[in-house]
Amino acid sequence: MSDIEIVTLKGAALEPWLNDVAELRIRVFRDFPYLYDGSLAYETEYLRTYIESDTAICVLARSGDRVVGASTGLALDDETEAFKRPFLQAGMDTSRIFYCAESILLPDYRGGGIYREFFSRREQQALDLGKLICAFCAVQRPDDHPLKPAGYQPLEQVWQHFGYQPRPDLITSFSWKDVGEPEQTDKSMQFYLKPLS
């Protein structure tokens, strides 16, 4: 992994890399468990949130000029209602929470410490903003899902190794079109939390 450069971008600095990150999201999230059939137009619009929020961070892993990984995050209060609702319903102070939106990495670059760096840099951004908790959510798929590949290894143990614990009481749902499906359907998403102090 000696050829990998990891850079932290904020605000307008992400603009030149918007399409690269959008294409990477579509490619990585197409695999199980997300099975996301995404569009470039939607992705670039979605990612504009990270340009417009002054709490946002985007960490890129680059091999030369090629983006092979990306990780984003921002203050939970800068996210949509769907992300905030479970915390508000649980009586939690959303102003103290940093939302780690995603970490995506091409398969050939996994297992070399980049994922750890993604978490580290987002957690540092959270601390710099005075946040007390980092959170992210992950899609819940049944164990017997027909598109689950043989030998699939879920990431729960990795997340727990980094200090993130599942919160079955914090659930939201999002809608997207699965690969091979005619229309969008709602997906259940469970949050994982890590206290920073």
Secondary structure, 3 states (H helix, E strand, C coil): CCCEEEEEECHHHHHHHHHHHHHHHHHHHCCCCCCECCCHHHHHHHHHHHHHCCCCEEEEEEECCEEEEEEEEEEHHHCCHHHHHHHHHCCCCHHHEEEEEEEEECHHHCCCCHHHHHHHHHHHHHHHCCCCEEEEEEECCCCCCCCCCCCCCCCHHHHHHCCCEEEEEEEEEEEEEECCCCCEEEEEEEEEEEECC
